[in-house]
């Protein structure tokens, strides 16, 4: 997708106040609105202006957008992908739809960054009588966990950034620390719902919820795929060929493992039920041990002699025998 420089679209500096952004937007609307401008790209320009204003006039979205950094190079801008975890600590309201008719025409850039729960936002566009109680909008944020948290459960402290305008109209970000209980058995992509932690309701309406999307940190030892977990195990050549018994350290604790003789490339051993633990209606996943061969270094006379002996013992596997 293509990166959108919203500050350039409105012709304002990145340090512009909320009032300066509002004035720039209104000025450009008077110039490029399709009812006024006869230019062939008036509608497209108007959509871009509305989209830029939707982000820069919203303190939370602007703070998150600014966290992406400066405009990338021309080459990178054409095929832009936000860095992993770019929105960690930021939350976006379901009720904050782009304020223009035909918002379905928003760019891919906007949709990927801020277009979560689009159906909910579209349903909330209609006017509501001020006297009628209305539930507050939900907030969405990401939370990064260790895989071990899914096995053991945990309590984690996360920081959410609440953005607002100061007296000068500039966007300032205020951190809030939140204690989150991580239930045993959570998996990648699952949402943890914190009731009443979203936007406050109107009238007698209840507050919305905070929905935390679970993501696991990269770990060189284990890799989660759904509720299954994959783990590499390097074997010495004689262990792979002759078989062995060993104690394997897994996310769920140590376990005895029997490796059968006759290693083959890509072979896996399945340990049933030793993946991410059961949770609710979900059964426990499996642990897949992916076998590989680790070759000892030939860094001594004895080691080199052992490799030469293997070469003589298995001449059919030498390079010369394969032409």
C-alpha contacts under 8 A as a table, 3 or more apart, distances in Angstrom:
res1	aa1	res2	aa2	distance
1	X	78	X	6.50
1	X	79	X	5.18
1	X	80	X	5.47
1	X	81	X	7.08
1	X	108	X	6.26
1	X	109	X	6.13
2	X	77	X	5.55
2	X	78	X	4.57
2	X	79	X	5.59
2	X	80	X	5.56
2	X	108	X	7.74
2	X	109	X	6.42
3	X	71	X	7.80
3	X	72	X	7.82
3	X	77	X	4.93
3	X	78	X	6.58
3	X	79	X	7.58
3	X	80	X	5.65
3	X	109	X	6.33
4	X	109	X	6.80
5	X	8	X	5.42
5	X	9	X	6.35
5	X	71	X	6.53
6	X	9	X	4.89
6	X	10	X	6.40
6	X	52	X	4.77
6	X	53	X	7.79
6	X	55	X	7.87
6	X	56	X	7.42
7	X	10	X	5.38
7	X	11	X	5.87
7	X	12	X	5.33
7	X	13	X	6.26
7	X	14	X	6.24
7	X	52	X	7.45
7	X	56	X	7.94
8	X	11	X	4.73
8	X	12	X	6.40
8	X	13	X	7.84
9	X	48	X	7.26
9	X	49	X	6.53
9	X	52	X	6.76
10	X	21	X	7.38
10	X	24	X	6.12
10	X	25	X	6.15
10	X	28	X	7.49
10	X	49	X	6.69
10	X	52	X	7.05
10	X	53	X	7.76
11	X	24	X	7.14
12	X	16	X	6.19
12	X	20	X	7.67
12	X	21	X	6.90
12	X	24	X	7.26
13	X	16	X	5.22
15	X	170	X	7.50
16	X	20	X	5.84
16	X	21	X	6.46
16	X	170	X	7.04
17	X	20	X	5.14
17	X	21	X	6.32
17	X	168	X	6.95
17	X	169	X	4.81
17	X	170	X	4.56
17	X	171	X	7.35
18	X	21	X	5.14
18	X	22	X	6.22
18	X	56	X	7.91
18	X	57	X	6.34
18	X	165	X	7.41
18	X	169	X	4.91
18	X	170	X	5.99
18	X	171	X	7.52
19	X	22	X	5.06
19	X	23	X	6.21
19	X	169	X	6.32
20	X	23	X	5.18
20	X	24	X	6.13
21	X	24	X	5.17
21	X	25	X	6.09
21	X	53	X	7.57
21	X	56	X	7.31
21	X	57	X	7.01
22	X	25	X	5.20
22	X	26	X	6.22
22	X	53	X	7.82
22	X	57	X	7.35
23	X	26	X	5.24
23	X	27	X	6.14
24	X	27	X	5.18
24	X	28	X	6.26
25	X	28	X	5.27
25	X	29	X	6.11
25	X	49	X	6.99
25	X	53	X	6.71
26	X	29	X	5.04
26	X	30	X	6.30
27	X	30	X	5.35
27	X	31	X	6.60
28	X	31	X	5.00
28	X	32	X	5.99
28	X	49	X	7.73
29	X	32	X	5.26
29	X	33	X	5.27
29	X	46	X	7.04
29	X	49	X	7.56
30	X	33	X	6.01
30	X	36	X	7.30
31	X	36	X	6.91
31	X	37	X	6.46
32	X	36	X	6.68
32	X	37	X	5.21
32	X	42	X	5.59
32	X	43	X	7.97
32	X	45	X	6.78
32	X	46	X	6.33
33	X	36	X	5.36
33	X	37	X	5.78
33	X	42	X	6.33
33	X	43	X	7.15
33	X	46	X	6.05
34	X	37	X	5.18
34	X	38	X	6.86
34	X	39	X	7.99
34	X	42	X	5.25
34	X	43	X	5.68
34	X	46	X	7.49
35	X	38	X	7.91
37	X	42	X	6.21
38	X	42	X	7.03
39	X	42	X	5.30
40	X	43	X	7.72
41	X	44	X	5.27
41	X	45	X	6.02
42	X	45	X	5.08
42	X	46	X	6.07
43	X	46	X	5.07
43	X	47	X	6.29
44	X	47	X	5.19
44	X	48	X	6.36
45	X	48	X	5.14
45	X	49	X	6.21
46	X	49	X	5.03
46	X	50	X	6.13
47	X	50	X	5.20
47	X	51	X	6.13
47	X	105	X	7.55
47	X	106	X	7.19
48	X	51	X	5.11
48	X	52	X	6.15
49	X	52	X	5.19
49	X	53	X	6.10
50	X	53	X	5.10
50	X	54	X	6.04
50	X	98	X	7.34
50	X	99	X	7.13
50	X	100	X	6.53
51	X	54	X	5.04
51	X	55	X	6.56
51	X	98	X	6.47
51	X	106	X	6.87
51	X	110	X	7.57
52	X	55	X	5.39
52	X	56	X	6.13
53	X	56	X	5.19
53	X	57	X	5.50
54	X	57	X	5.73
54	X	58	X	6.38
54	X	98	X	5.35
54	X	99	X	6.56
55	X	58	X	5.49
55	X	59	X	7.99
55	X	61	X	5.29
55	X	62	X	5.51
55	X	65	X	7.68
56	X	59	X	7.03
56	X	61	X	6.87
56	X	62	X	4.83
57	X	62	X	7.09
58	X	61	X	5.42
58	X	62	X	5.93
59	X	62	X	5.18
59	X	63	X	6.08
59	X	163	X	4.97
59	X	164	X	5.07
59	X	165	X	6.68
59	X	171	X	5.85
59	X	172	X	7.80
60	X	63	X	5.29
60	X	64	X	6.33
60	X	90	X	7.26
60	X	91	X	7.22
60	X	92	X	6.94
60	X	162	X	6.54
60	X	163	X	4.76
60	X	164	X	7.06
61	X	64	X	5.14
61	X	65	X	5.98
61	X	92	X	7.13
61	X	114	X	7.65
62	X	65	X	4.96
62	X	66	X	6.00
62	X	171	X	7.66
63	X	66	X	5.17
63	X	67	X	6.33
63	X	163	X	6.45
63	X	171	X	7.07
63	X	172	X	7.68
63	X	173	X	6.95
64	X	67	X	5.04
64	X	68	X	6.99
64	X	86	X	7.94
64	X	87	X	6.21
64	X	90	X	6.40
65	X	68	X	5.50
65	X	69	X	7.73
66	X	69	X	5.70
66	X	70	X	7.76
67	X	86	X	7.06
67	X	87	X	7.75
68	X	82	X	7.20
68	X	83	X	7.88
68	X	86	X	6.51
71	X	77	X	7.57
72	X	75	X	7.99
72	X	76	X	5.86
72	X	77	X	5.48
73	X	76	X	5.22
73	X	77	X	5.88
74	X	77	X	5.12
74	X	78	X	6.64
75	X	78	X	5.67
75	X	79	X	7.20
76	X	79	X	5.48
76	X	80	X	5.58
77	X	80	X	5.06
82	X	86	X	6.57
83	X	86	X	5.49
85	X	88	X	5.21
85	X	142	X	7.79
87	X	90	X	5.41
87	X	91	X	7.85
87	X	141	X	7.52
87	X	142	X	7.38
88	X	141	X	6.76
88	X	142	X	5.63
88	X	143	X	7.03
88	X	160	X	7.99
89	X	141	X	6.51
89	X	142	X	7.00
89	X	143	X	7.96
89	X	158	X	7.40
89	X	159	X	5.55
89	X	160	X	4.24
89	X	161	X	5.61
90	X	140	X	8.00
90	X	141	X	5.97
90	X	160	X	5.71
90	X	161	X	5.34
90	X	162	X	7.35
91	X	139	X	5.52
91	X	140	X	4.99
91	X	141	X	4.83
91	X	160	X	7.21
91	X	161	X	7.44
91	X	162	X	7.90
92	X	96	X	7.72
92	X	114	X	7.19
92	X	138	X	7.99
92	X	139	X	5.24
92	X	140	X	5.43
92	X	141	X	7.24
93	X	96	X	5.53
93	X	137	X	5.84
93	X	138	X	5.64
93	X	139	X	4.74
93	X	140	X	6.85
93	X	199	X	7.54
94	X	97	X	7.36
94	X	116	X	7.25
94	X	117	X	6.13
94	X	118	X	7.55
94	X	120	X	6.35
94	X	121	X	5.40
94	X	137	X	5.52
94	X	138	X	5.54
94	X	139	X	6.53
94	X	140	X	7.99
95	X	120	X	7.41
95	X	121	X	5.10
95	X	124	X	6.29
95	X	125	X	7.80
95	X	137	X	5.50
95	X	138	X	7.68
96	X	121	X	6.79
97	X	103	X	7.89
97	X	118	X	7.89
97	X	121	X	5.63
97	X	122	X	7.17
97	X	125	X	7.55
98	X	103	X	6.20
99	X	103	X	7.51
100	X	103	X	5.81
102	X	105	X	6.02
103	X	106	X	5.59
106	X	110	X	6.45
106	X	111	X	6.70
107	X	110	X	5.34
107	X	111	X	6.23
108	X	111	X	4.96
108	X	112	X	5.99
109	X	112	X	5.47
109	X	113	X	6.31
110	X	113	X	5.25
110	X	114	X	5.63
110	X	115	X	6.49
111	X	114	X	5.44
111	X	115	X	4.06
111	X	116	X	7.38
112	X	115	X	5.82
112	X	116	X	7.69
113	X	116	X	7.94
115	X	118	X	5.81
117	X	120	X	5.39
117	X	121	X	6.46
118	X	121	X	5.06
118	X	122	X	6.11
119	X	122	X	5.18
119	X	123	X	6.19
120	X	123	X	5.15
120	X	124	X	6.29
121	X	124	X	5.06
121	X	125	X	6.56
122	X	125	X	5.51
123	X	126	X	7.11
128	X	132	X	7.08
129	X	132	X	5.44
130	X	133	X	7.78
130	X	203	X	7.76
131	X	203	X	6.66
132	X	202	X	7.95
132	X	203	X	6.68
133	X	201	X	7.49
133	X	202	X	5.63
133	X	203	X	4.68
133	X	204	X	4.94
133	X	205	X	4.51
134	X	201	X	5.72
134	X	202	X	5.07
134	X	203	X	6.63
134	X	204	X	7.15
134	X	205	X	4.52
134	X	206	X	7.23
135	X	200	X	7.48
135	X	201	X	4.60
135	X	202	X	6.52
135	X	205	X	4.52
135	X	206	X	4.87
135	X	207	X	5.79
135	X	208	X	6.19
136	X	198	X	6.80
136	X	199	X	4.85
136	X	200	X	4.86
136	X	201	X	3.84
136	X	202	X	6.71
136	X	205	X	6.92
136	X	206	X	6.26
136	X	207	X	4.63
136	X	208	X	4.39
137	X	198	X	6.28
137	X	199	X	5.23
137	X	200	X	7.49
137	X	201	X	7.55
137	X	207	X	7.31
137	X	208	X	4.87
137	X	209	X	7.34
138	X	198	X	4.95
138	X	199	X	6.32
138	X	208	X	4.63
138	X	209	X	4.79
138	X	210	X	5.77
138	X	211	X	7.18
139	X	197	X	7.86
139	X	198	X	5.13
139	X	199	X	7.01
139	X	208	X	7.37
139	X	209	X	6.30
139	X	210	X	4.72
139	X	211	X	6.07
140	X	210	X	5.93
140	X	211	X	4.89
140	X	212	X	6.03
140	X	213	X	7.54
141	X	210	X	7.54
141	X	211	X	6.37
141	X	212	X	5.02
141	X	213	X	6.32
142	X	212	X	5.19
142	X	213	X	4.72
142	X	214	X	6.23
142	X	215	X	7.13
143	X	158	X	7.45
143	X	212	X	6.02
143	X	213	X	6.04
143	X	214	X	5.32
143	X	215	X	6.14
144	X	214	X	6.24
144	X	215	X	4.88
144	X	216	X	5.51
144	X	217	X	6.06
145	X	149	X	6.49
145	X	214	X	7.08
145	X	215	X	6.17
145	X	216	X	4.88
145	X	217	X	5.91
146	X	149	X	5.43
146	X	150	X	7.51
146	X	216	X	5.59
146	X	217	X	5.60
147	X	150	X	5.50
147	X	151	X	7.12
147	X	216	X	5.96
147	X	217	X	7.29
147	X	222	X	7.90
147	X	224	X	7.71
147	X	251	X	7.60
148	X	151	X	5.12
148	X	152	X	6.20
148	X	153	X	7.88
148	X	251	X	6.00
148	X	252	X	7.86
149	X	152	X	5.22
149	X	153	X	4.91
149	X	154	X	5.65
149	X	182	X	7.13
149	X	184	X	7.07
150	X	153	X	5.66
150	X	182	X	7.68
150	X	183	X	7.23
150	X	184	X	5.13
150	X	185	X	4.88
150	X	186	X	5.17
150	X	187	X	6.82
150	X	276	X	6.41
150	X	277	X	7.37
151	X	184	X	5.71
151	X	185	X	6.07
151	X	251	X	7.02
151	X	252	X	6.36
151	X	276	X	6.07
151	X	277	X	6.02
152	X	184	X	5.60
152	X	185	X	8.00
153	X	181	X	7.71
153	X	182	X	5.28
153	X	183	X	4.92
153	X	184	X	4.14
153	X	185	X	7.42
154	X	181	X	6.02
154	X	182	X	4.94
154	X	183	X	6.88
154	X	184	X	7.67
155	X	179	X	6.76
155	X	180	X	5.57
155	X	181	X	4.44
155	X	182	X	5.70
156	X	179	X	5.81
156	X	180	X	5.22
156	X	181	X	6.47
156	X	182	X	7.19
157	X	177	X	6.50
157	X	178	X	5.49
157	X	179	X	4.59
157	X	180	X	6.10
158	X	177	X	5.80
158	X	178	X	5.36
158	X	179	X	6.60
158	X	180	X	7.29
159	X	175	X	6.12
159	X	176	X	5.46
159	X	177	X	4.66
159	X	178	X	6.24
160	X	175	X	5.63
160	X	176	X	5.15
160	X	177	X	6.50
160	X	178	X	7.42
161	X	173	X	5.89
161	X	174	X	5.47
161	X	175	X	4.49
161	X	176	X	6.17
162	X	173	X	5.57
162	X	174	X	5.11
162	X	175	X	6.21
162	X	176	X	7.24
163	X	171	X	6.51
163	X	172	X	5.60
163	X	173	X	4.34
163	X	174	X	6.16
164	X	171	X	5.58
164	X	172	X	5.63
164	X	173	X	6.58
165	X	168	X	7.56
165	X	169	X	5.12
165	X	170	X	5.24
165	X	171	X	4.62
165	X	172	X	6.02
166	X	169	X	5.22
166	X	170	X	5.54
166	X	171	X	6.45
166	X	172	X	6.52
167	X	170	X	7.50
182	X	186	X	7.55
183	X	186	X	6.31
184	X	277	X	7.02
184	X	279	X	7.02
185	X	276	X	5.73
185	X	277	X	4.80
185	X	278	X	5.67
185	X	279	X	5.03
185	X	284	X	8.00
186	X	190	X	6.60
186	X	214	X	7.70
186	X	276	X	7.61
186	X	279	X	7.27
187	X	190	X	5.65
187	X	214	X	6.87
187	X	215	X	7.88
187	X	226	X	6.53
187	X	227	X	6.23
187	X	276	X	7.31
188	X	213	X	7.98
188	X	214	X	5.39
188	X	215	X	5.17
188	X	216	X	6.36
188	X	224	X	7.64
188	X	225	X	7.85
188	X	226	X	6.55
189	X	213	X	5.64
189	X	214	X	5.11
189	X	215	X	6.21
190	X	213	X	5.74
190	X	214	X	5.42
191	X	211	X	5.88
191	X	212	X	5.18
191	X	213	X	4.49
191	X	214	X	6.09
192	X	211	X	5.66
192	X	212	X	4.97
192	X	213	X	6.52
192	X	214	X	7.34
193	X	209	X	6.58
193	X	210	X	5.83
193	X	211	X	4.68
193	X	212	X	6.41
194	X	197	X	5.88
194	X	209	X	5.64
194	X	210	X	5.04
194	X	211	X	6.37
194	X	212	X	7.93
195	X	198	X	7.59
195	X	208	X	6.99
195	X	209	X	4.58
195	X	210	X	6.52
196	X	199	X	7.95
196	X	200	X	7.91
196	X	206	X	7.32
196	X	207	X	4.91
196	X	208	X	5.26
196	X	209	X	4.78
196	X	210	X	7.17
197	X	207	X	6.94
197	X	208	X	6.34
197	X	209	X	4.90
197	X	210	X	5.04
198	X	207	X	5.96
198	X	208	X	4.20
198	X	209	X	4.23
198	X	210	X	4.85
199	X	207	X	5.65
199	X	208	X	5.27
199	X	209	X	7.42
200	X	205	X	7.97
200	X	206	X	6.82
200	X	207	X	4.20
200	X	208	X	6.38
201	X	204	X	6.93
201	X	205	X	4.56
201	X	206	X	4.93
201	X	207	X	4.57
201	X	208	X	6.92
202	X	205	X	5.22
202	X	206	X	7.68
218	X	223	X	7.57
219	X	222	X	5.69
219	X	223	X	6.82
220	X	223	X	7.74
221	X	231	X	6.17
221	X	232	X	7.03
222	X	229	X	6.61
222	X	230	X	5.71
222	X	231	X	4.90
222	X	232	X	7.51
222	X	251	X	7.86
223	X	229	X	5.58
223	X	230	X	5.11
223	X	231	X	6.62
224	X	227	X	6.75
224	X	228	X	5.84
224	X	229	X	4.38
224	X	230	X	6.28
225	X	228	X	5.24
225	X	229	X	5.99
225	X	230	X	7.59
226	X	229	X	7.87
227	X	275	X	6.24
227	X	276	X	5.17
227	X	277	X	7.91
227	X	284	X	6.91
227	X	285	X	4.62
227	X	286	X	7.26
228	X	275	X	4.96
228	X	276	X	6.31
228	X	285	X	4.55
228	X	286	X	4.83
228	X	287	X	5.86
228	X	288	X	7.50
229	X	275	X	5.17
229	X	276	X	6.99
229	X	285	X	7.33
229	X	286	X	6.36
229	X	287	X	4.83
229	X	288	X	6.21
230	X	287	X	5.82
230	X	288	X	4.77
230	X	289	X	6.02
230	X	290	X	6.98
231	X	250	X	7.99
231	X	287	X	7.34
231	X	288	X	6.20
231	X	289	X	4.94
231	X	290	X	5.95
232	X	289	X	5.76
232	X	290	X	4.74
232	X	291	X	6.14
232	X	292	X	7.29
233	X	289	X	6.44
233	X	290	X	5.96
233	X	291	X	5.06
233	X	292	X	6.16
234	X	291	X	6.06
234	X	292	X	4.82
234	X	293	X	5.32
234	X	294	X	5.47
235	X	238	X	8.00
235	X	239	X	5.85
235	X	240	X	5.80
235	X	291	X	7.09
235	X	292	X	6.10
235	X	293	X	4.87
235	X	294	X	5.61
236	X	239	X	5.18
236	X	240	X	6.27
236	X	293	X	5.86
236	X	294	X	5.42
236	X	295	X	6.48
236	X	296	X	7.52
237	X	240	X	5.16
237	X	241	X	6.20
237	X	293	X	6.04
237	X	294	X	6.98
237	X	295	X	6.85
238	X	241	X	5.18
238	X	242	X	5.67
238	X	243	X	7.56
239	X	242	X	5.37
239	X	243	X	5.01
239	X	244	X	5.49
239	X	259	X	7.98
239	X	261	X	7.68
240	X	243	X	5.56
240	X	244	X	7.61
240	X	259	X	7.56
240	X	260	X	7.90
240	X	261	X	6.32
240	X	262	X	6.38
240	X	263	X	4.98
240	X	293	X	6.95
241	X	261	X	5.19
241	X	262	X	4.68
241	X	263	X	5.49
242	X	260	X	7.47
242	X	261	X	4.53
242	X	262	X	6.48
243	X	258	X	7.60
243	X	259	X	5.17
243	X	260	X	4.62
243	X	261	X	3.81
243	X	262	X	6.99
244	X	258	X	6.05
244	X	259	X	5.22
244	X	260	X	6.78
244	X	261	X	7.47
245	X	256	X	7.22
245	X	257	X	5.73
245	X	258	X	4.53
245	X	259	X	6.11
246	X	256	X	5.90
246	X	257	X	5.42
246	X	258	X	6.62
247	X	254	X	6.44
247	X	255	X	5.60
247	X	256	X	4.58
247	X	257	X	5.99
248	X	254	X	5.50
248	X	255	X	5.35
248	X	256	X	6.17
248	X	257	X	6.40
249	X	253	X	5.86
249	X	254	X	4.38
249	X	255	X	6.53
250	X	253	X	5.12
250	X	254	X	5.77
250	X	255	X	7.24
252	X	274	X	6.76
252	X	275	X	7.88
260	X	263	X	7.67
263	X	267	X	7.17
264	X	267	X	5.61
265	X	291	X	7.82
265	X	292	X	7.29
266	X	290	X	7.04
266	X	291	X	6.91
266	X	292	X	7.64
267	X	290	X	6.29
267	X	291	X	5.89
268	X	288	X	6.13
268	X	289	X	5.38
268	X	290	X	4.59
268	X	291	X	6.02
269	X	288	X	5.62
269	X	289	X	5.01
269	X	290	X	6.67
269	X	291	X	7.79
270	X	286	X	6.71
270	X	287	X	5.87
270	X	288	X	4.65
270	X	289	X	6.38
271	X	274	X	5.87
271	X	286	X	5.83
271	X	287	X	5.04
271	X	288	X	6.24
271	X	289	X	7.70
272	X	275	X	7.55
272	X	285	X	7.28
272	X	286	X	4.73
272	X	287	X	6.48
273	X	276	X	7.89
273	X	277	X	7.41
273	X	284	X	5.15
273	X	285	X	5.29
273	X	286	X	4.72
273	X	287	X	7.08
274	X	277	X	7.17
274	X	284	X	7.03
274	X	285	X	6.34
274	X	286	X	5.01
274	X	287	X	5.12
275	X	284	X	6.11
275	X	285	X	4.15
275	X	286	X	4.09
275	X	287	X	4.58
276	X	284	X	5.63
276	X	285	X	5.16
276	X	286	X	7.31
277	X	283	X	7.24
277	X	284	X	4.43
277	X	285	X	6.52
278	X	281	X	7.69
278	X	282	X	5.49
278	X	283	X	4.52
278	X	284	X	4.01
278	X	285	X	7.37
279	X	282	X	5.19
279	X	283	X	6.72
279	X	284	X	7.44
297	X	303	X	7.39
298	X	301	X	7.83
298	X	303	X	4.98
298	X	304	X	5.14
298	X	307	X	7.59
299	X	303	X	6.41
299	X	304	X	7.15
300	X	303	X	5.16
300	X	304	X	6.22
301	X	304	X	5.19
301	X	305	X	6.06
302	X	305	X	5.07
302	X	306	X	6.24
303	X	306	X	5.07
303	X	307	X	6.41
304	X	307	X	5.12
304	X	308	X	6.20
305	X	308	X	5.03
305	X	309	X	6.14
306	X	309	X	5.04
306	X	310	X	6.31
307	X	310	X	4.99
307	X	311	X	6.21
308	X	311	X	4.97
308	X	312	X	6.34
309	X	312	X	5.17
309	X	313	X	6.12
310	X	313	X	4.90
310	X	314	X	6.01
311	X	314	X	5.33
311	X	315	X	5.75
311	X	317	X	7.78
311	X	318	X	6.82
312	X	315	X	5.57
314	X	317	X	5.80
314	X	318	X	7.38
315	X	318	X	5.46
315	X	321	X	7.30
316	X	321	X	5.88
316	X	322	X	7.94
317	X	321	X	6.87
317	X	322	X	7.70
318	X	321	X	5.52
318	X	322	X	7.01
319	X	322	X	5.37
319	X	323	X	6.92
320	X	323	X	5.43
